[in-house]
């Protein structure tokens, strides 16, 4: 056979991908602003005005990142009607898995009883879940998987400095999941994603783990954030990203039923909605009020609340936008299962 004449087989996937089921796990401990204010010399009114948060969920000692991930995943599988053994790949988006290796996804896949599914973690902070959905859609359509489980899970309460006035009231815990599989019609639009590494320092861990290990007194590398700069960037740049995602999906704001941004701050959500000129008919996710900012888990948790409270229903068209440390971001239009 002549050199260069070898022909390789390629995978052929489904014509379209869609969300088949959603799941969520909210920790049992509810933490009102009154528990936060004393250590940061603040008030309930100040926190509500600055972020919209009235309370948040923090995990108990029994609610590990692994446990919450599996609980959300089981609910998504049950609602989708997909057997765990049919899952070909598990993607977990998180920045809270402190074991460098193996990936949390491998443990989740095992706990669920999947049949040797591929499994890996995604570290894209608050944008991680949307990154996972984009990857899952491409896998289903490309033929490398038929069913993909995407989980966003965080225990940010462990990474939060309770004395930091800029972050102590923001972060929270929880997990959300989605099963992605083949569809007869388009159910997940093209992703618009990227990063702005020039602004890497706006949201980050305070310390490198090597510095933590070499310190005389052990300390957690808490999250730190330059809130005003993040607010300005997210409020305007992410509105442009959302409009790009709508354009690539071939729809306009008037075609939307739901707007589900990362639950970072209610004022950011309001600014994006105004910049995109969303009609009043579009339901807007406000899960942050009672859940706090759960990073990679915030989009699926917000979707879960909208569906459970009747703000959204099966077949609705939703715009997802997520953004966070990196500065990583992603947006796509999806049809709700």
Residue frames as qw, qx, qy, qz and C-alpha x, y, z in Angstrom:
[[0.000, 0.889, 0.458, 0.000, 0.00, 0.00, 0.00],
 [0.401, 0.545, -0.029, 0.735, 1.40, 3.38, -0.99],
 [0.308, -0.243, -0.469, 0.791, 2.36, 5.77, 1.78],
 [0.158, 0.181, 0.119, -0.964, -0.43, 8.16, 2.70],
 [0.416, -0.093, -0.629, -0.651, -3.20, 6.05, 1.14],
 [0.189, -0.248, -0.897, 0.315, -4.62, 4.62, 4.38],
 [0.350, -0.461, -0.270, -0.770, -8.26, 5.54, 4.99],
 [0.044, -0.015, -0.789, 0.613, -9.49, 5.74, 8.59],
 [0.239, -0.609, -0.729, -0.199, -13.03, 5.14, 9.76],
 [0.032, -0.244, 0.249, -0.937, -14.73, 8.11, 11.43],
 [0.058, 0.364, 0.813, -0.450, -17.55, 8.30, 13.96],
 [0.186, -0.369, -0.469, -0.781, -21.04, 9.28, 12.86],
 [0.013, 0.170, 0.690, -0.703, -23.27, 10.76, 15.52],
 [0.177, 0.672, 0.696, -0.184, -26.83, 11.96, 15.88],
 [0.285, 0.625, 0.335, 0.645, -28.05, 14.81, 13.65],
 [0.189, -0.723, 0.064, -0.661, -28.89, 16.89, 16.72],
 [0.402, -0.089, -0.744, 0.526, -28.35, 16.94, 20.49],
 [0.381, -0.634, -0.183, -0.647, -30.75, 18.02, 23.23],
 [0.183, -0.308, 0.693, -0.626, -31.23, 18.11, 26.99],
 [0.522, -0.198, -0.785, -0.269, -33.07, 14.98, 28.12],
 [0.625, -0.642, -0.445, -0.008, -33.38, 15.65, 31.86],
 [0.091, 0.672, -0.341, 0.651, -32.30, 17.99, 34.63],
 [0.728, -0.452, -0.489, 0.162, -31.44, 17.32, 38.27],
 [0.024, 0.729, -0.269, 0.629, -30.43, 19.35, 41.32],
 [0.678, -0.397, -0.534, 0.311, -29.24, 19.00, 44.88],
 [0.081, -0.777, 0.126, -0.612, -29.50, 21.84, 47.38],
 [0.361, 0.110, -0.747, 0.548, -27.68, 21.48, 50.72],
 [0.413, -0.614, -0.673, -0.014, -29.84, 21.26, 53.82],
 [0.391, -0.503, -0.319, 0.702, -28.27, 24.15, 55.73],
 [0.178, 0.834, 0.324, 0.409, -29.87, 27.55, 55.03],
 [0.504, -0.278, -0.206, 0.791, -27.62, 30.47, 56.00],
 [0.093, 0.926, 0.359, 0.075, -29.38, 33.87, 56.27],
 [0.359, 0.707, -0.147, 0.592, -27.53, 37.15, 55.94],
 [0.511, -0.794, 0.123, -0.307, -27.77, 37.58, 59.70],
 [0.916, -0.299, 0.136, 0.232, -25.11, 34.87, 60.11],
 [0.710, 0.385, 0.100, 0.581, -22.73, 36.70, 57.80],
 [0.094, 0.905, 0.100, 0.402, -22.95, 40.37, 58.71],
 [0.573, -0.811, 0.075, 0.086, -21.12, 40.51, 62.04],
 [0.775, -0.242, 0.300, 0.500, -17.78, 39.26, 60.73],
 [0.466, 0.343, 0.359, 0.732, -17.79, 41.72, 57.81],
 [0.074, -0.425, -0.279, 0.858, -19.24, 44.71, 59.68],
 [0.136, -0.119, -0.581, -0.793, -22.21, 44.87, 57.32],
 [0.478, 0.166, 0.474, -0.720, -25.99, 44.56, 57.31],
 [0.499, 0.349, 0.793, 0.027, -28.73, 42.49, 55.75],
 [0.380, 0.852, 0.220, -0.287, -29.89, 45.55, 53.79],
 [0.002, -0.759, 0.512, 0.402, -26.39, 46.20, 52.39],
 [0.352, -0.143, 0.893, 0.242, -26.01, 42.59, 51.19],
 [0.472, 0.568, 0.669, -0.085, -29.45, 42.59, 49.54],
 [0.284, 0.897, 0.008, -0.338, -28.82, 45.89, 47.78],
 [0.083, -0.681, 0.635, 0.355, -25.36, 44.88, 46.61],
 [0.046, -0.217, 0.941, 0.254, -26.15, 41.33, 45.43],
 [0.665, -0.088, -0.346, -0.656, -29.82, 40.48, 45.83],
 [0.527, -0.001, -0.837, 0.147, -28.93, 37.61, 48.17],
 [0.583, -0.566, 0.060, -0.580, -31.22, 37.02, 51.16],
 [0.763, -0.398, 0.495, -0.117, -29.87, 33.60, 52.13],
 [0.474, 0.536, -0.668, -0.204, -27.63, 30.88, 50.76],
 [0.976, -0.169, -0.030, -0.134, -27.13, 27.12, 51.10],
 [0.048, 0.679, -0.722, 0.123, -24.01, 25.69, 52.70],
 [0.798, 0.039, -0.593, -0.102, -23.22, 22.00, 52.80],
 [0.713, -0.611, 0.274, -0.207, -23.00, 20.12, 56.08],
 [0.250, -0.557, 0.786, 0.100, -20.17, 17.72, 56.85],
 [0.629, 0.137, 0.764, -0.047, -22.28, 14.87, 55.45],
 [0.599, 0.747, 0.255, -0.134, -22.91, 16.68, 52.15],
 [0.513, -0.389, 0.468, 0.605, -19.65, 16.14, 50.30],
 [0.282, 0.535, -0.382, -0.699, -19.00, 17.35, 46.77],
 [0.108, 0.100, -0.947, -0.284, -19.17, 13.75, 45.61],
 [0.136, 0.393, 0.855, -0.310, -22.46, 13.07, 47.41],
 [0.301, 0.634, 0.204, -0.683, -24.13, 16.21, 46.03],
 [0.218, 0.431, -0.624, -0.614, -22.91, 15.46, 42.49],
 [0.049, -0.071, -0.987, -0.135, -24.28, 11.93, 42.57],
 [0.198, 0.502, 0.692, -0.480, -27.63, 13.06, 44.03],
 [0.329, 0.622, -0.069, -0.707, -28.14, 15.66, 41.29],
 [0.185, 0.327, -0.798, -0.470, -27.02, 13.18, 38.63],
 [0.107, 0.210, 0.967, -0.094, -29.42, 10.48, 39.81],
 [0.316, 0.609, 0.458, -0.565, -32.33, 12.90, 39.58],
 [0.299, 0.587, -0.379, -0.651, -31.33, 13.98, 36.07],
 [0.082, 0.155, -0.946, -0.273, -31.06, 10.35, 34.96],
 [0.198, 0.374, 0.854, -0.301, -34.42, 9.46, 36.47],
 [0.336, 0.668, 0.222, -0.626, -36.13, 12.40, 34.79],
 [0.253, 0.540, -0.563, -0.573, -34.49, 11.65, 31.45],
 [0.937, 0.129, 0.148, -0.291, -35.41, 7.97, 31.47],
 [0.590, 0.593, -0.541, 0.087, -31.80, 7.09, 30.66],
 [0.924, -0.356, -0.096, 0.104, -30.27, 4.14, 32.50],
 [0.329, -0.838, 0.384, 0.204, -26.86, 4.89, 34.07],
 [0.699, -0.132, 0.613, 0.345, -25.38, 2.06, 32.00],
 [0.554, 0.688, 0.390, 0.259, -26.31, 4.02, 28.86],
 [0.077, -0.974, 0.132, 0.165, -24.08, 6.94, 29.84],
 [0.849, 0.375, -0.042, 0.369, -20.97, 7.03, 27.67],
 [0.438, 0.335, -0.250, 0.796, -19.27, 10.01, 29.28],
 [0.414, -0.803, -0.393, 0.171, -19.46, 11.91, 32.59],
 [0.360, 0.477, -0.092, 0.796, -18.27, 15.52, 32.73],
 [0.443, -0.739, -0.425, 0.277, -18.06, 17.28, 36.09],
 [0.244, 0.685, -0.040, 0.685, -17.51, 21.03, 36.17],
 [0.629, -0.744, -0.209, 0.086, -16.04, 22.14, 39.50],
 [0.323, 0.673, -0.418, 0.518, -13.28, 24.13, 41.20],
 [0.564, -0.595, 0.315, -0.478, -14.00, 22.57, 44.61],
 [0.992, -0.046, -0.111, 0.042, -12.47, 19.11, 44.16],
 [0.226, -0.885, 0.407, -0.011, -9.31, 19.44, 46.22],
 [0.773, -0.203, 0.552, 0.238, -7.79, 16.10, 45.22],
 [0.101, 0.613, -0.473, -0.625, -5.58, 16.87, 42.22],
 [0.578, 0.233, -0.664, -0.414, -6.18, 13.43, 40.74],
 [0.210, 0.294, 0.776, 0.518, -8.17, 11.34, 39.99],
 [0.218, -0.233, -0.233, -0.919, -10.98, 13.46, 38.61],
 [0.427, 0.073, 0.581, -0.689, -14.21, 13.67, 40.62],
 [0.686, 0.278, -0.255, -0.623, -16.06, 12.56, 37.47],
 [0.470, 0.211, -0.856, -0.052, -14.52, 9.08, 37.70],
 [0.037, 0.053, 0.830, -0.554, -15.92, 8.64, 41.22],
 [0.523, 0.265, 0.203, -0.785, -19.34, 9.94, 40.17],
 [0.619, 0.289, -0.570, -0.456, -19.40, 7.57, 37.20],
 [0.302, 0.102, -0.929, 0.190, -18.58, 4.65, 39.50],
 [0.211, 0.130, 0.663, -0.706, -21.18, 5.58, 42.11],
 [0.592, 0.298, -0.017, -0.748, -23.86, 5.80, 39.45],
 [0.719, 0.044, 0.693, -0.020, -23.06, 2.35, 38.08],
 [0.543, 0.709, -0.230, -0.386, -22.17, 3.47, 34.57],
 [0.956, 0.089, 0.233, 0.151, -20.60, 0.86, 32.32],
 [0.669, -0.176, 0.242, 0.680, -17.01, 2.12, 32.08],
 [0.272, 0.924, 0.252, 0.100, -18.00, 5.59, 30.92],
 [0.496, 0.362, -0.123, 0.780, -15.31, 8.09, 30.00],
 [0.399, -0.849, -0.337, 0.083, -15.03, 10.63, 32.81],
 [0.514, 0.159, -0.120, 0.834, -13.19, 13.89, 33.32],
 [0.183, -0.757, -0.388, 0.493, -13.46, 17.22, 35.17],
 [0.343, 0.671, 0.226, 0.618, -13.68, 20.69, 33.65],
 [0.398, -0.540, -0.290, 0.683, -12.11, 23.64, 35.46],
 [0.176, 0.445, 0.330, 0.814, -13.76, 26.73, 33.98],
 [0.018, 0.099, 0.474, -0.875, -15.13, 28.14, 37.25],
 [0.423, 0.389, 0.455, -0.680, -18.63, 29.61, 36.92],
 [0.544, 0.474, -0.353, -0.596, -18.68, 28.92, 33.17],
 [0.160, -0.297, 0.939, 0.057, -17.94, 25.22, 33.65],
 [0.542, 0.319, 0.727, -0.275, -21.46, 23.84, 33.26],
 [0.561, 0.736, 0.036, -0.378, -22.03, 25.65, 29.96],
 [0.129, 0.615, -0.741, -0.237, -18.63, 24.40, 28.78],
 [0.349, -0.070, 0.929, -0.098, -19.75, 20.88, 29.68],
 [0.607, 0.539, 0.463, -0.356, -23.02, 21.23, 27.76],
 [0.424, 0.760, -0.333, -0.363, -21.12, 22.44, 24.68],
 [0.025, -0.446, 0.889, 0.104, -18.72, 19.48, 24.87],
 [0.483, 0.156, 0.826, -0.244, -21.59, 17.03, 25.41],
 [0.606, 0.653, 0.174, -0.421, -23.48, 18.37, 22.40],
 [0.337, 0.693, -0.573, -0.279, -20.41, 18.02, 20.21],
 [0.217, -0.269, 0.937, -0.049, -19.79, 14.48, 21.46],
 [0.585, 0.351, 0.660, -0.316, -23.34, 13.36, 20.73],
 [0.590, 0.740, 0.015, -0.324, -23.35, 14.92, 17.27],
 [0.196, 0.708, -0.657, -0.168, -19.80, 13.79, 16.52],
 [0.891, 0.082, -0.401, -0.196, -20.44, 10.17, 17.47],
 [0.325, 0.372, -0.748, 0.444, -17.99, 9.75, 20.35],
 [0.096, 0.131, 0.807, -0.567, -20.91, 9.36, 22.79],
 [0.198, -0.476, -0.706, -0.485, -24.65, 8.85, 22.61],
 [0.464, -0.810, -0.309, -0.182, -25.54, 9.96, 26.13],
 [0.432, 0.309, -0.396, 0.749, -23.45, 12.36, 28.21],
 [0.473, -0.759, -0.430, 0.122, -23.99, 13.34, 31.84],
 [0.295, 0.521, -0.169, 0.783, -22.92, 16.89, 32.71],
 [0.545, -0.675, -0.450, 0.212, -22.65, 17.89, 36.38],
 [0.169, 0.649, -0.218, 0.709, -21.86, 21.28, 37.89],
 [0.728, -0.568, -0.377, 0.072, -20.99, 21.01, 41.59],
 [0.269, 0.576, -0.355, 0.686, -19.33, 23.24, 44.18],
 [0.607, -0.644, -0.402, 0.236, -18.62, 23.56, 47.91],
 [0.338, 0.635, -0.079, 0.690, -17.46, 27.16, 47.85],
 [0.537, -0.810, -0.031, -0.234, -18.23, 27.71, 51.53],
 [0.869, -0.319, 0.055, 0.374, -14.91, 25.96, 52.23],
 [0.596, 0.239, 0.161, 0.750, -13.07, 28.40, 49.97],
 [0.054, -0.825, -0.228, -0.514, -14.68, 31.54, 51.36],
 [0.337, 0.067, -0.487, 0.803, -12.97, 33.81, 53.88],
 [0.233, -0.716, -0.657, 0.013, -15.74, 34.70, 56.38],
 [0.296, -0.697, -0.166, 0.632, -14.02, 38.02, 57.15],
 [0.270, -0.008, 0.469, 0.841, -13.65, 39.18, 53.52],
 [0.297, 0.517, 0.358, -0.718, -16.27, 41.91, 53.02],
 [0.351, 0.446, -0.436, -0.698, -16.12, 41.49, 49.25],
 [0.475, 0.147, -0.805, -0.325, -16.85, 37.75, 49.07],
 [0.093, -0.055, 0.879, -0.464, -18.10, 36.37, 52.41],
 [0.514, 0.308, 0.452, -0.661, -21.77, 36.89, 51.56],
 [0.505, 0.462, -0.407, -0.605, -21.61, 35.66, 47.95],
 [0.395, 0.302, -0.840, -0.216, -20.52, 32.06, 47.62],
 [0.761, -0.140, 0.364, -0.518, -22.50, 28.91, 48.36],
 [0.218, -0.227, 0.943, 0.112, -22.78, 25.17, 47.73],
 [0.742, 0.331, 0.337, -0.476, -24.86, 22.84, 45.59],
 [0.275, -0.167, 0.833, 0.450, -24.98, 20.63, 42.51],
 [0.658, 0.490, 0.149, -0.552, -26.95, 20.47, 39.29],
 [0.394, -0.169, 0.830, 0.357, -26.90, 18.03, 36.40],
 [0.641, 0.494, -0.046, -0.585, -28.16, 17.44, 32.88],
 [0.662, 0.027, 0.712, 0.231, -28.33, 14.43, 30.59],
 [0.329, 0.625, -0.312, -0.635, -27.52, 15.24, 26.97],
 [0.578, 0.068, 0.800, 0.144, -28.52, 12.85, 24.19],
 [0.161, 0.114, 0.666, 0.720, -29.66, 12.60, 20.57],
 [0.326, 0.526, 0.424, -0.661, -32.60, 14.61, 19.27],
 [0.514, 0.516, 0.628, 0.276, -34.71, 14.70, 16.12],
 [0.196, 0.901, 0.170, 0.348, -34.55, 18.51, 16.07],
 [0.388, 0.421, -0.380, 0.727, -31.92, 21.00, 17.27],
 [0.587, -0.711, -0.385, -0.044, -32.07, 21.32, 21.05],
 [0.562, -0.636, 0.045, 0.527, -28.71, 22.91, 21.87],
 [0.432, 0.901, 0.009, 0.030, -27.53, 25.90, 19.87],
 [0.697, 0.413, -0.249, 0.531, -23.94, 26.72, 18.91],
 [0.584, -0.650, -0.230, 0.427, -21.81, 27.80, 21.82],
 [0.274, 0.833, -0.143, 0.459, -20.18, 31.23, 22.05],
 [0.778, -0.591, -0.063, 0.205, -17.27, 30.89, 24.43],
 [0.510, 0.646, -0.248, 0.511, -13.89, 32.30, 25.23],
 [0.659, -0.566, -0.262, 0.421, -11.68, 33.78, 27.93],
 [0.173, 0.907, -0.107, 0.369, -9.92, 37.01, 28.80],
 [0.836, -0.210, -0.283, 0.421, -6.69, 35.96, 30.50],
 [0.283, 0.489, -0.150, 0.811, -5.47, 39.55, 30.61],
 [0.431, -0.539, 0.150, -0.707, -7.93, 40.01, 33.50],
 [0.671, -0.015, -0.733, 0.110, -6.91, 36.76, 35.19],
 [0.259, 0.037, -0.636, 0.726, -6.48, 38.41, 38.60],
 [0.392, -0.321, -0.064, -0.860, -10.05, 39.73, 38.89],
 [0.862, -0.293, 0.116, -0.397, -11.31, 36.43, 40.36],
 [0.620, 0.400, -0.660, 0.144, -8.85, 33.87, 41.68],
 [0.813, -0.432, -0.330, 0.207, -7.58, 31.80, 44.56],
 [0.233, -0.957, 0.172, -0.027, -5.67, 34.01, 46.99],
 [0.366, -0.654, 0.652, 0.115, -2.74, 31.59, 47.22],
 [0.624, 0.381, -0.660, -0.174, -0.88, 29.02, 45.18],
 [0.924, -0.333, -0.144, -0.122, -1.10, 25.60, 46.87],
 [0.747, 0.201, -0.346, 0.530, 2.71, 25.52, 47.05],
 [0.017, 0.507, -0.295, 0.810, 2.64, 28.71, 49.11],
 [0.734, -0.464, -0.026, -0.496, -0.04, 27.22, 51.34],
 [0.953, -0.114, -0.250, 0.123, 2.00, 24.10, 52.00],
 [0.610, 0.249, -0.317, 0.682, 5.16, 26.08, 52.77],
 [0.234, -0.706, 0.049, -0.667, 3.45, 28.54, 55.14],
 [0.084, 0.231, -0.780, 0.575, 4.14, 28.34, 58.87],
 [0.422, 0.193, 0.622, -0.631, 0.41, 28.35, 59.62],
 [0.202, 0.266, 0.869, 0.365, -1.86, 26.22, 57.41],
 [0.303, 0.453, 0.206, -0.813, -4.52, 28.20, 55.58],
 [0.576, 0.497, 0.645, 0.069, -7.10, 27.66, 52.88],
 [0.229, -0.054, 0.374, 0.897, -6.42, 29.45, 49.56],
 [0.259, 0.623, 0.574, -0.463, -9.62, 31.47, 49.75],
 [0.390, 0.593, 0.507, 0.489, -11.30, 33.05, 46.74],
 [0.145, -0.556, -0.119, 0.809, -10.73, 36.76, 46.19],
 [0.363, 0.615, 0.594, 0.371, -12.47, 39.05, 43.72],
 [0.098, -0.179, 0.019, 0.979, -12.28, 42.62, 42.47],
 [0.272, 0.533, 0.766, -0.233, -16.04, 43.07, 42.53],
 [0.257, 0.762, 0.089, -0.588, -16.43, 46.42, 40.77],
 [0.091, 0.494, -0.671, -0.545, -14.24, 45.43, 37.83],
 [0.152, 0.128, 0.972, 0.122, -16.05, 42.09, 37.46],
 [0.292, 0.637, 0.568, -0.432, -19.41, 43.87, 37.58],
 [0.254, 0.710, -0.202, -0.625, -18.44, 46.25, 34.77],
 [0.032, 0.322, -0.851, -0.414, -17.02, 43.47, 32.59],
 [0.169, 0.243, 0.955, -0.026, -19.88, 41.02, 33.06],
 [0.297, 0.617, 0.458, -0.567, -22.70, 43.54, 32.76],
 [0.398, 0.726, -0.162, -0.537, -21.70, 44.71, 29.29],
 [0.121, 0.448, -0.823, -0.327, -19.43, 42.13, 27.68],
 [0.231, 0.097, 0.964, -0.093, -21.70, 39.21, 28.55],
 [0.502, 0.591, 0.347, -0.528, -24.73, 40.95, 27.07],
 [0.380, 0.632, -0.489, -0.465, -22.83, 41.02, 23.77],
 [0.029, -0.229, 0.971, 0.067, -21.99, 37.34, 24.17],
 [0.418, 0.330, 0.755, -0.383, -25.66, 36.52, 24.78],
 [0.527, 0.666, 0.029, -0.526, -26.74, 38.34, 21.64],
 [0.221, 0.520, -0.760, -0.321, -24.07, 36.46, 19.68],
 [0.217, -0.001, 0.969, -0.120, -25.43, 33.16, 20.98],
 [0.511, 0.535, 0.476, -0.476, -28.94, 34.14, 19.89],
 [0.420, 0.686, -0.332, -0.493, -27.65, 35.11, 16.45],
 [0.084, 0.370, -0.907, -0.180, -25.80, 31.82, 15.99],
 [0.306, 0.211, 0.896, -0.244, -28.91, 29.93, 17.05],
 [0.002, -0.262, -0.652, -0.712, -30.90, 31.86, 14.46],
 [0.247, -0.728, -0.639, -0.035, -33.39, 33.45, 16.86],
 [0.063, 0.579, -0.095, 0.807, -34.06, 36.86, 18.38],
 [0.030, -0.086, 0.663, -0.743, -34.81, 38.04, 21.91],
 [0.607, -0.001, 0.028, -0.794, -38.52, 37.96, 21.05],
 [0.772, 0.078, -0.579, -0.250, -38.26, 34.17, 20.56],
 [0.259, 0.216, -0.802, 0.493, -36.93, 33.53, 24.06],
 [0.626, -0.574, -0.454, -0.269, -39.01, 32.13, 26.90],
 [0.726, -0.660, -0.073, 0.182, -36.32, 32.18, 29.60],
 [0.341, 0.765, -0.398, 0.374, -33.08, 33.96, 30.41],
 [0.879, -0.463, -0.065, 0.093, -30.81, 31.95, 32.71],
 [0.331, 0.767, -0.427, 0.348, -27.57, 33.78, 33.47],
 [0.587, 0.017, -0.634, 0.504, -24.95, 32.66, 35.96],
 [0.456, -0.813, -0.331, -0.147, -26.27, 33.59, 39.38],
 [0.567, 0.155, -0.282, 0.758, -23.47, 35.97, 40.30],
 [0.072, -0.284, -0.314, 0.903, -25.36, 39.10, 41.24],
 [0.282, 0.689, 0.658, -0.111, -28.90, 40.33, 40.65],
 [0.087, 0.840, -0.050, -0.533, -27.62, 43.72, 39.54],
 [0.142, -0.354, 0.745, 0.548, -25.49, 42.06, 36.84],
 [0.271, 0.375, 0.877, 0.129, -28.54, 40.10, 35.70],
 [0.196, 0.831, 0.391, -0.345, -30.57, 43.31, 35.49],
 [0.025, -0.718, 0.357, 0.596, -27.82, 45.09, 33.55],
 [0.207, -0.106, 0.862, 0.450, -27.54, 42.25, 31.02],
 [0.265, 0.572, 0.776, -0.036, -31.31, 42.08, 30.53],
 [0.144, 0.865, 0.137, -0.461, -31.43, 45.84, 29.86],
 [0.101, -0.577, 0.569, 0.577, -28.47, 45.75, 27.48],
 [0.172, 0.061, 0.913, 0.365, -30.03, 42.91, 25.48],
 [0.423, 0.043, -0.088, -0.901, -33.44, 44.64, 25.56],
 [0.070, -0.151, -0.986, 0.005, -35.22, 41.50, 26.73],
 [0.425, -0.418, -0.388, -0.702, -39.02, 41.69, 26.45],
 [0.441, -0.353, 0.493, -0.662, -41.00, 41.59, 29.70],
 [0.916, 0.017, -0.118, -0.382, -42.41, 38.25, 28.55],
 [0.664, 0.341, -0.623, 0.233, -39.03, 36.57, 29.08],
 [0.777, -0.621, -0.086, -0.053, -38.78, 34.86, 32.49],
 [0.300, 0.715, -0.507, 0.376, -35.50, 35.72, 34.25],
 [0.790, -0.203, -0.528, 0.235, -33.75, 33.34, 36.68],
 [0.178, -0.761, 0.274, -0.561, -33.32, 34.73, 40.22],
 [0.876, -0.229, -0.416, 0.083, -32.10, 31.67, 42.07],
 [0.437, 0.328, -0.435, 0.716, -29.30, 33.69, 43.69],
 [0.396, -0.589, 0.073, -0.701, -31.80, 35.24, 46.14],
 [0.834, -0.416, 0.171, -0.321, -32.16, 32.01, 48.10],
 [0.979, 0.075, -0.022, 0.189, -29.17, 29.97, 46.88],
 [0.367, -0.765, 0.349, 0.398, -26.22, 32.34, 46.59],
 [0.482, 0.704, -0.460, -0.247, -23.49, 32.06, 43.96],
 [0.867, -0.211, 0.451, -0.018, -22.68, 28.39, 43.39],
 [0.111, -0.563, 0.659, 0.487, -20.27, 28.87, 40.48],
 [0.154, 0.157, -0.854, -0.472, -20.47, 25.87, 38.12],
 [0.024, 0.353, 0.925, -0.141, -23.69, 24.68, 39.76],
 [0.162, 0.385, 0.289, -0.861, -25.59, 27.95, 39.38],
 [0.381, 0.170, -0.487, -0.767, -27.05, 27.47, 35.88],
 [0.418, -0.170, -0.865, -0.218, -28.58, 24.01, 36.47],
 [0.142, -0.365, -0.718, 0.575, -29.81, 25.01, 39.94],
 [0.220, 0.318, 0.047, -0.921, -31.45, 28.12, 38.47],
 [0.422, 0.037, -0.675, -0.604, -33.08, 26.03, 35.73],
 [0.306, -0.242, -0.908, 0.153, -34.36, 23.59, 38.33],
 [0.023, 0.391, 0.520, -0.759, -36.01, 26.37, 40.35],
 [0.312, 0.239, -0.249, -0.885, -37.62, 27.93, 37.29],
 [0.445, -0.065, -0.801, -0.395, -39.16, 24.61, 36.26],
 [0.287, -0.293, -0.848, 0.336, -40.25, 23.63, 39.78],
 [0.042, 0.441, 0.401, -0.802, -41.88, 27.03, 40.38],
 [0.447, 0.650, 0.614, -0.021, -43.64, 27.08, 37.01],
 [0.050, 0.805, -0.162, -0.569, -41.62, 29.90, 35.45],
 [0.256, 0.484, -0.705, -0.451, -40.40, 27.54, 32.74],
 [0.845, 0.082, 0.428, -0.310, -41.72, 24.37, 31.17],
 [0.635, -0.031, 0.682, 0.362, -40.75, 21.61, 28.77],
 [0.506, 0.596, 0.498, 0.376, -40.15, 22.91, 25.27],
 [0.057, -0.980, -0.055, 0.183, -39.29, 26.44, 26.33],
 [0.679, 0.513, -0.101, 0.515, -36.34, 28.15, 24.69],
 [0.529, -0.822, -0.028, 0.208, -33.73, 29.41, 27.17],
 [0.468, 0.738, -0.309, 0.375, -30.58, 31.49, 26.81],
 [0.812, -0.503, -0.090, 0.282, -27.80, 30.36, 29.15],
 [0.354, 0.784, -0.284, 0.423, -24.87, 32.67, 29.91],
 [0.805, -0.547, -0.084, 0.215, -22.10, 31.82, 32.36],
 [0.397, 0.744, -0.270, 0.466, -18.94, 33.73, 33.27],
 [0.723, -0.688, 0.013, 0.053, -16.30, 33.67, 35.95],
 [0.475, -0.694, 0.428, 0.331, -12.64, 33.28, 36.86],
 [0.779, 0.143, 0.492, 0.363, -10.30, 33.23, 33.96],
 [0.502, 0.223, 0.378, -0.745, -12.17, 35.27, 32.77],
 [0.064, 0.068, 0.933, 0.347, -13.89, 32.30, 31.14],
 [0.489, 0.292, 0.260, -0.780, -17.35, 32.55, 29.64],
 [0.044, 0.093, 0.912, 0.397, -19.85, 30.59, 27.54],
 [0.485, 0.294, 0.282, -0.774, -23.37, 31.05, 26.22],
 [0.065, -0.049, -0.884, -0.461, -25.82, 28.89, 24.28],
 [0.616, -0.035, 0.005, -0.787, -29.50, 28.59, 23.54],
 [0.016, 0.024, -0.998, 0.047, -31.19, 25.37, 24.68],
 [0.612, -0.280, -0.380, -0.635, -34.65, 23.85, 24.55],
 [0.380, -0.369, 0.664, -0.528, -35.76, 22.68, 27.99],
 [0.219, 0.002, -0.966, -0.134, -36.52, 18.96, 28.42]]
